[in-house]
Amino acid sequence: MRRNDPQEFVDLGLGFVGFFGVAFVIITAVCELTGQPALAWALVSLVLVVVFIALLQARRRIAAARLRAEEARAGQNS
């Protein structure tokens, strides 16, 4: 991998957001089951899930762009 690889930064973001997303979903579930207020936890969980999905889409776009670039290079070389 290159040092300034965009996919590396997206993967790092996926790990970070994914970890905290799971943690906040668990906290939300525990709060709901124990009867404590959970609205703030649920909203944070929602934001983290939306950011995670956006990062997944960005990763797919990066992978597709790389594939197109490799195919274009292979077409030029043959």
MOPAC internal coordinates of N, CA, C and O (Angstrom, degrees):
PM7 1SCF
backbone

  N    0.0000 0     0.00 0     0.00 0    0    0    0
  C    1.4469 1     0.00 0     0.00 0    1    0    0
  C    1.5186 1   110.22 1     0.00 0    2    1    0
  O    1.2310 1   122.10 1   -34.50 1    3    2    1
  N    1.2921 1   113.58 1   145.50 1    3    2    1
  C    1.4612 1   118.32 1   176.06 1    5    3    2
  C    1.5219 1   109.79 1   -74.20 1    6    5    3
  O    1.2310 1   121.38 1   -20.84 1    7    6    5
  N    1.3114 1   114.96 1   159.16 1    7    6    5
  C    1.4652 1   119.30 1  -176.37 1    9    7    6
  C    1.5318 1   112.05 1   -66.90 1   10    9    7
  O    1.2310 1   119.87 1   141.73 1   11   10    9
  N    1.3136 1   117.86 1   -38.27 1   11   10    9
  C    1.4739 1   121.29 1  -178.83 1   13   11   10
  C    1.5278 1   110.40 1  -107.10 1   14   13   11
  O    1.2310 1   120.93 1  -134.60 1   15   14   13
  N    1.3020 1   115.82 1    45.40 1   15   14   13
  C    1.4560 1   121.87 1  -177.46 1   17   15   14
  C    1.5332 1   110.04 1   -75.51 1   18   17   15
  O    1.2310 1   120.01 1   -58.14 1   19   18   17
  N    1.3378 1   117.58 1   121.86 1   19   18   17
  C    1.4724 1   119.11 1  -179.84 1   21   19   18
  C    1.5297 1   112.75 1   -61.95 1   22   21   19
  O    1.2310 1   120.56 1   145.96 1   23   22   21
  N    1.3281 1   116.53 1   -34.04 1   23   22   21
  C    1.4592 1   118.52 1  -179.39 1   25   23   22
  C    1.5280 1   111.21 1   -66.46 1   26   25   23
  O    1.2310 1   120.27 1   149.01 1   27   26   25
  N    1.3067 1   117.10 1   -30.99 1   27   26   25
  C    1.4611 1   120.42 1   177.24 1   29   27   26
  C    1.5297 1   110.74 1   -63.91 1   30   29   27
  O    1.2310 1   120.44 1   138.91 1   31   30   29
  N    1.3176 1   116.76 1   -41.09 1   31   30   29
  C    1.4626 1   120.54 1   178.66 1   33   31   30
  C    1.5296 1   111.23 1   -68.27 1   34   33   31
  O    1.2310 1   120.54 1   142.77 1   35   34   33
  N    1.3310 1   116.56 1   -37.23 1   35   34   33
  C    1.4672 1   120.15 1   177.93 1   37   35   34
  C    1.5282 1   109.72 1   -67.08 1   38   37   35
  O    1.2310 1   120.28 1   138.25 1   39   38   37
  N    1.3460 1   117.07 1   -41.75 1   39   38   37
  C    1.4605 1   120.02 1   177.97 1   41   39   38
  C    1.5275 1   111.35 1   -62.75 1   42   41   39
  O    1.2310 1   120.66 1   140.07 1   43   42   41
  N    1.3066 1   116.34 1   -39.93 1   43   42   41
  C    1.4643 1   120.56 1   176.85 1   45   43   42
  C    1.5298 1   110.47 1   -62.27 1   46   45   43
  O    1.2310 1   120.65 1   136.24 1   47   46   45
  N    1.3253 1   116.37 1   -43.76 1   47   46   45
  C    1.4636 1   120.58 1   177.33 1   49   47   46
  C    1.5114 1   112.09 1   -63.46 1   50   49   47
  O    1.2310 1   120.34 1   141.01 1   51   50   49
  N    1.3355 1   116.95 1   -38.99 1   51   50   49
  C    1.4599 1   120.30 1   178.21 1   53   51   50
  C    1.5295 1   111.02 1   -61.74 1   54   53   51
  O    1.2310 1   120.60 1   137.03 1   55   54   53
  N    1.3048 1   116.47 1   -42.97 1   55   54   53
  C    1.4579 1   119.31 1   179.39 1   57   55   54
  C    1.5143 1   112.22 1   -65.13 1   58   57   55
  O    1.2310 1   120.94 1   135.48 1   59   58   57
  N    1.3208 1   115.81 1   -44.52 1   59   58   57
  C    1.4656 1   120.88 1  -179.20 1   61   59   58
  C    1.5187 1   110.86 1   -64.39 1   62   61   59
  O    1.2310 1   120.62 1   127.76 1   63   62   61
  N    1.3204 1   116.42 1   -52.24 1   63   62   61
  C    1.4707 1   120.66 1  -177.62 1   65   63   62
  C    1.5237 1   110.41 1   -67.86 1   66   65   63
  O    1.2310 1   120.15 1   142.73 1   67   66   65
  N    1.3296 1   117.31 1   -37.27 1   67   66   65
  C    1.4609 1   120.40 1   179.06 1   69   67   66
  C    1.5171 1   112.28 1   -63.08 1   70   69   67
  O    1.2310 1   120.71 1   136.27 1   71   70   69
  N    1.3286 1   116.25 1   -43.73 1   71   70   69
  C    1.4703 1   119.92 1   178.89 1   73   71   70
  C    1.5185 1   110.98 1   -60.57 1   74   73   71
  O    1.2310 1   120.76 1   128.37 1   75   74   73
  N    1.3255 1   116.15 1   -51.63 1   75   74   73
  C    1.4574 1   118.82 1  -177.61 1   77   75   74
  C    1.5279 1   111.42 1   -70.74 1   78   77   75
  O    1.2310 1   119.77 1   150.66 1   79   78   77
  N    1.3219 1   118.05 1   -29.34 1   79   78   77
  C    1.4589 1   120.16 1   175.20 1   81   79   78
  C    1.5107 1   111.87 1   -61.95 1   82   81   79
  O    1.2310 1   120.80 1   133.65 1   83   82   81
  N    1.3301 1   116.08 1   -46.35 1   83   82   81
  C    1.4664 1   120.08 1   177.92 1   85   83   82
  C    1.5230 1   110.31 1   -63.79 1   86   85   83
  O    1.2310 1   120.32 1   136.67 1   87   86   85
  N    1.3209 1   117.00 1   -43.33 1   87   86   85
  C    1.4665 1   120.30 1   179.97 1   89   87   86
  C    1.5285 1   111.20 1   -60.22 1   90   89   87
  O    1.2310 1   120.19 1   134.99 1   91   90   89
  N    1.3269 1   117.23 1   -45.01 1   91   90   89
  C    1.4619 1   119.70 1  -177.67 1   93   91   90
  C    1.5311 1   111.78 1   -71.24 1   94   93   91
  O    1.2310 1   119.72 1   148.43 1   95   94   93
  N    1.3165 1   118.14 1   -31.57 1   95   94   93
  C    1.4709 1   120.14 1   175.57 1   97   95   94
  C    1.5306 1   109.58 1   -65.93 1   98   97   95
  O    1.2310 1   120.22 1   139.28 1   99   98   97
  N    1.3261 1   117.18 1   -40.72 1   99   98   97
  C    1.4631 1   120.41 1   177.60 1  101   99   98
  C    1.5267 1   110.49 1   -65.10 1  102  101   99
  O    1.2310 1   120.25 1   136.67 1  103  102  101
  N    1.3250 1   117.13 1   -43.33 1  103  102  101
  C    1.4637 1   120.49 1   177.96 1  105  103  102
  C    1.5262 1   110.59 1   -60.90 1  106  105  103
  O    1.2310 1   120.85 1   137.55 1  107  106  105
  N    1.3321 1   115.99 1   -42.45 1  107  106  105
  C    1.4668 1   120.24 1   178.92 1  109  107  106
  C    1.5211 1   110.64 1   -61.47 1  110  109  107
  O    1.2310 1   120.23 1   135.24 1  111  110  109
  N    1.3368 1   117.16 1   -44.76 1  111  110  109
  C    1.4684 1   120.62 1  -179.83 1  113  111  110
  C    1.5231 1   111.09 1   -62.86 1  114  113  111
  O    1.2310 1   120.25 1   137.69 1  115  114  113
  N    1.3210 1   117.13 1   -42.31 1  115  114  113
  C    1.4709 1   120.48 1   179.33 1  117  115  114
  C    1.5269 1   109.87 1   -63.94 1  118  117  115
  O    1.2310 1   120.16 1   136.78 1  119  118  117
  N    1.3162 1   117.30 1   -43.22 1  119  118  117
  C    1.4751 1   120.09 1   178.78 1  121  119  118
  C    1.5202 1   111.04 1   -62.35 1  122  121  119
  O    1.2310 1   120.46 1   138.35 1  123  122  121
  N    1.3150 1   116.73 1   -41.65 1  123  122  121
  C    1.4702 1   119.96 1   179.09 1  125  123  122
  C    1.5258 1   110.96 1   -64.23 1  126  125  123
  O    1.2310 1   120.45 1   137.83 1  127  126  125
  N    1.3139 1   116.75 1   -42.17 1  127  126  125
  C    1.4639 1   120.34 1  -177.30 1  129  127  126
  C    1.5240 1   112.94 1   -71.69 1  130  129  127
  O    1.2310 1   120.24 1   151.15 1  131  130  129
  N    1.3264 1   117.15 1   -28.85 1  131  130  129
  C    1.4662 1   120.00 1  -179.95 1  133  131  130
  C    1.5207 1   113.18 1   -93.14 1  134  133  131
  O    1.2310 1   120.43 1   175.48 1  135  134  133
  N    1.3249 1   116.78 1    -4.52 1  135  134  133
  C    1.4549 1   120.00 1   176.82 1  137  135  134
  C    1.5169 1   114.60 1    85.09 1  138  137  135
  O    1.2310 1   119.76 1  -169.03 1  139  138  137
  N    1.3108 1   118.06 1    10.97 1  139  138  137
  C    1.4635 1   121.41 1   177.24 1  141  139  138
  C    1.5238 1   109.47 1   -82.87 1  142  141  139
  O    1.2310 1   119.80 1   -19.80 1  143  142  141
  N    1.3372 1   118.00 1   160.20 1  143  142  141
  C    1.4634 1   119.96 1   177.43 1  145  143  142
  C    1.5318 1   110.50 1   -63.15 1  146  145  143
  O    1.2310 1   120.55 1   -47.13 1  147  146  145
  N    1.3306 1   116.55 1   132.87 1  147  146  145
  C    1.4578 1   119.99 1  -174.49 1  149  147  146
  C    1.5230 1   112.72 1  -129.89 1  150  149  147
  O    1.2310 1   119.52 1  -172.44 1  151  150  149
  N    1.3195 1   118.52 1     7.56 1  151  150  149
  C    1.4574 1   120.02 1  -175.81 1  153  151  150
  C    1.5256 1   111.89 1   -62.84 1  154  153  151
  O    1.2310 1   120.08 1   133.21 1  155  154  153
  N    1.2978 1   117.46 1   -46.79 1  155  154  153
  C    1.4697 1   120.30 1  -179.33 1  157  155  154
  C    1.5244 1   110.75 1   -62.82 1  158  157  155
  O    1.2310 1   120.54 1   136.61 1  159  158  157
  N    1.3347 1   116.57 1   -43.39 1  159  158  157
  C    1.4630 1   120.17 1   178.68 1  161  159  158
  C    1.5277 1   110.68 1   -62.20 1  162  161  159
  O    1.2310 1   120.64 1   139.36 1  163  162  161
  N    1.3262 1   116.38 1   -40.64 1  163  162  161
  C    1.4623 1   120.40 1  -179.59 1  165  163  162
  C    1.5245 1   111.33 1   -66.66 1  166  165  163
  O    1.2310 1   119.99 1   141.37 1  167  166  165
  N    1.3238 1   117.62 1   -38.63 1  167  166  165
  C    1.4636 1   120.27 1   178.81 1  169  167  166
  C    1.5279 1   111.64 1   -66.95 1  170  169  167
  O    1.2310 1   120.77 1   139.39 1  171  170  169
  N    1.3166 1   116.12 1   -40.61 1  171  170  169
  C    1.4678 1   119.81 1   177.02 1  173  171  170
  C    1.5279 1   109.57 1   -64.51 1  174  173  171
  O    1.2310 1   120.18 1   139.09 1  175  174  173
  N    1.3225 1   117.26 1   -40.91 1  175  174  173
  C    1.4666 1   121.23 1   177.47 1  177  175  174
  C    1.5172 1   110.57 1   -60.68 1  178  177  175
  O    1.2310 1   120.48 1   136.99 1  179  178  177
  N    1.3185 1   116.69 1   -43.01 1  179  178  177
  C    1.4564 1   121.05 1   179.34 1  181  179  178
  C    1.5232 1   111.15 1   -61.55 1  182  181  179
  O    1.2310 1   120.34 1   135.00 1  183  182  181
  N    1.3131 1   116.96 1   -45.00 1  183  182  181
  C    1.4682 1   120.80 1   179.35 1  185  183  182
  C    1.5249 1   110.39 1   -61.95 1  186  185  183
  O    1.2310 1   120.36 1   136.51 1  187  186  185
  N    1.3211 1   116.92 1   -43.49 1  187  186  185
  C    1.4665 1   120.10 1  -179.64 1  189  187  186
  C    1.5277 1   111.87 1   -65.34 1  190  189  187
  O    1.2310 1   119.91 1   142.35 1  191  190  189
  N    1.3214 1   117.77 1   -37.65 1  191  190  189
  C    1.4628 1   120.59 1   177.44 1  193  191  190
  C    1.5291 1   110.48 1   -66.47 1  194  193  191
  O    1.2310 1   119.84 1   138.97 1  195  194  193
  N    1.3175 1   117.91 1   -41.03 1  195  194  193
  C    1.4687 1   121.28 1   178.51 1  197  195  194
  C    1.5305 1   110.47 1   -64.72 1  198  197  195
  O    1.2310 1   120.09 1   137.68 1  199  198  197
  N    1.3230 1   117.44 1   -42.32 1  199  198  197
  C    1.4664 1   120.75 1   177.93 1  201  199  198
  C    1.5268 1   109.96 1   -64.87 1  202  201  199
  O    1.2310 1   119.86 1   140.65 1  203  202  201
  N    1.3263 1   117.88 1   -39.35 1  203  202  201
  C    1.4619 1   121.56 1   178.49 1  205  203  202
  C    1.5283 1   110.64 1   -61.68 1  206  205  203
  O    1.2310 1   120.25 1   136.26 1  207  206  205
  N    1.3189 1   117.13 1   -43.74 1  207  206  205
  C    1.4671 1   120.71 1   178.95 1  209  207  206
  C    1.5248 1   110.50 1   -64.76 1  210  209  207
  O    1.2310 1   120.18 1   139.54 1  211  210  209
  N    1.3210 1   117.25 1   -40.46 1  211  210  209
  C    1.4683 1   120.48 1   177.85 1  213  211  210
  C    1.5288 1   111.03 1   -63.04 1  214  213  211
  O    1.2310 1   120.26 1   139.71 1  215  214  213
  N    1.3197 1   117.12 1   -40.29 1  215  214  213
  C    1.4594 1   120.26 1   177.97 1  217  215  214
  C    1.5254 1   111.52 1   -66.97 1  218  217  215
  O    1.2310 1   120.03 1   142.49 1  219  218  217
  N    1.3303 1   117.54 1   -37.51 1  219  218  217
  C    1.4636 1   120.07 1   175.67 1  221  219  218
  C    1.5291 1   111.05 1   -61.59 1  222  221  219
  O    1.2310 1   120.49 1   137.78 1  223  222  221
  N    1.3199 1   116.66 1   -42.22 1  223  222  221
  C    1.4589 1   119.99 1   178.71 1  225  223  222
  C    1.5227 1   111.03 1   -65.77 1  226  225  223
  O    1.2310 1   120.17 1   141.11 1  227  226  225
  N    1.3184 1   117.28 1   -38.89 1  227  226  225
  C    1.4634 1   120.56 1   177.30 1  229  227  226
  C    1.5234 1   110.27 1   -63.45 1  230  229  227
  O    1.2310 1   120.22 1   139.58 1  231  230  229
  N    1.3191 1   117.19 1   -40.42 1  231  230  229
  C    1.4730 1   120.62 1   178.83 1  233  231  230
  C    1.5226 1   110.76 1   -63.83 1  234  233  231
  O    1.2310 1   120.35 1   138.77 1  235  234  233
  N    1.3151 1   116.94 1   -41.23 1  235  234  233
  C    1.4709 1   120.20 1   178.10 1  237  235  234
  C    1.5246 1   111.44 1   -64.59 1  238  237  235
  O    1.2310 1   120.27 1   140.22 1  239  238  237
  N    1.3365 1   117.08 1   -39.78 1  239  238  237
  C    1.4637 1   119.99 1   178.14 1  241  239  238
  C    1.5214 1   111.28 1   -64.64 1  242  241  239
  O    1.2310 1   120.36 1   139.59 1  243  242  241
  N    1.3298 1   116.92 1   -40.41 1  243  242  241
  C    1.4632 1   120.81 1   178.94 1  245  243  242
  C    1.5307 1   109.84 1   -64.17 1  246  245  243
  O    1.2310 1   120.28 1   135.69 1  247  246  245
  N    1.3286 1   117.07 1   -44.31 1  247  246  245
  C    1.4632 1   121.04 1   179.98 1  249  247  246
  C    1.5286 1   110.95 1   -64.12 1  250  249  247
  O    1.2310 1   120.09 1   139.65 1  251  250  249
  N    1.3268 1   117.44 1   -40.35 1  251  250  249
  C    1.4626 1   120.50 1   179.31 1  253  251  250
  C    1.5234 1   110.88 1   -67.17 1  254  253  251
  O    1.2310 1   119.93 1   140.67 1  255  254  253
  N    1.3203 1   117.73 1   -39.33 1  255  254  253
  C    1.4644 1   120.84 1   178.24 1  257  255  254
  C    1.5244 1   110.72 1   -64.94 1  258  257  255
  O    1.2310 1   120.34 1   140.92 1  259  258  257
  N    1.3182 1   116.96 1   -39.08 1  259  258  257
  C    1.4751 1   120.05 1   177.52 1  261  259  258
  C    1.5149 1   110.76 1   -65.27 1  262  261  259
  O    1.2310 1   120.19 1   138.63 1  263  262  261
  N    1.3071 1   117.24 1   -41.37 1  263  262  261
  C    1.4579 1   121.07 1   179.43 1  265  263  262
  C    1.5254 1   110.66 1   -62.87 1  266  265  263
  O    1.2310 1   120.52 1   136.39 1  267  266  265
  N    1.3399 1   116.61 1   -43.61 1  267  266  265
  C    1.4720 1   119.96 1   178.07 1  269  267  266
  C    1.5229 1   110.87 1   -62.69 1  270  269  267
  O    1.2310 1   120.30 1   140.06 1  271  270  269
  N    1.3309 1   117.02 1   -39.94 1  271  270  269
  C    1.4702 1   120.77 1   179.79 1  273  271  270
  C    1.5296 1   110.74 1   -65.98 1  274  273  271
  O    1.2310 1   120.28 1   138.71 1  275  274  273
  N    1.3359 1   117.07 1   -41.29 1  275  274  273
  C    1.4596 1   120.17 1   178.51 1  277  275  274
  C    1.5176 1   111.10 1   -65.69 1  278  277  275
  O    1.2310 1   120.18 1   139.84 1  279  278  277
  N    1.3382 1   117.27 1   -40.16 1  279  278  277
  C    1.4626 1   120.38 1   177.88 1  281  279  278
  C    1.5197 1   110.93 1   -64.83 1  282  281  279
  O    1.2310 1   120.35 1   141.56 1  283  282  281
  N    1.3311 1   116.93 1   -38.44 1  283  282  281
  C    1.4676 1   120.27 1   178.89 1  285  283  282
  C    1.5271 1   110.21 1   -66.21 1  286  285  283
  O    1.2310 1   120.17 1   139.07 1  287  286  285
  N    1.3289 1   117.28 1   -40.93 1  287  286  285
  C    1.4721 1   120.24 1   177.26 1  289  287  286
  C    1.5186 1   111.24 1   -65.27 1  290  289  287
  O    1.2310 1   120.30 1   139.74 1  291  290  289
  N    1.3318 1   117.03 1   -40.26 1  291  290  289
  C    1.4676 1   120.76 1   179.26 1  293  291  290
  C    1.5244 1   110.36 1   -66.19 1  294  293  291
  O    1.2310 1   120.27 1   144.99 1  295  294  293
  N    1.3145 1   117.08 1   -35.01 1  295  294  293
  C    1.4761 1   121.18 1   177.81 1  297  295  294
  C    1.5080 1   111.84 1   -68.87 1  298  297  295
  O    1.2310 1   119.84 1   145.22 1  299  298  297
  N    1.3159 1   117.90 1   -34.78 1  299  298  297
  C    1.4600 1   121.64 1   179.50 1  301  299  298
  C    1.5258 1   111.06 1   -74.70 1  302  301  299
  O    1.2310 1   120.13 1   146.62 1  303  302  301
  N    1.3205 1   117.36 1   -33.38 1  303  302  301
  C    1.4538 1   120.98 1  -177.73 1  305  303  302
  C    1.5177 1   113.41 1   -76.48 1  306  305  303
  O    1.2310 1   119.63 1   158.54 1  307  306  305
  N    1.3236 1   118.31 1   -21.46 1  307  306  305
  C    1.4621 1   119.39 1  -178.02 1  309  307  306
  C    1.4897 1   113.37 1   -94.38 1  310  309  307
  O    1.2310 1   120.10 1   180.00 1  311  310  309

